[in-house]
Amino acid sequence: MNQDWSAVSDAIKVRLDERGMTMTDLASKSGVSLTTVRELVHVLNTRRRQPRTLVALSVALGWPAEHLGTVLRGRRTGDDPRHDDPVDVRGELRDLRRRVEALERAVDMTS
């Protein structure tokens, strides 16, 4: 089975930013150790995780329980109509806006 731990990391980082949460906040809210949260965010250890770990993190981040598991398997969460969540769409738009702003800043610095 293909596992995309970098996609899980990216999803967590973006969502933490959107929610104004720290890794410590996430660990506390999810009941997952801070060490495990750091390993996932920084892709330090891609060993097999208990499914409940990704479920707990997904729920703590305000996503459906299976969200990060779906990301890990390389599927887009919007591929399944049961997962159409306006919060995810807004999050993607915020991420795109941040990327465009970063590009604008980079262009301004080279001008």
Helices and strands as residue ranges (DSSP letters): H 5-19, H 23-30, H 34-41, H 51-60, H 67-72, G 77-79, G 81-83, H 86-110
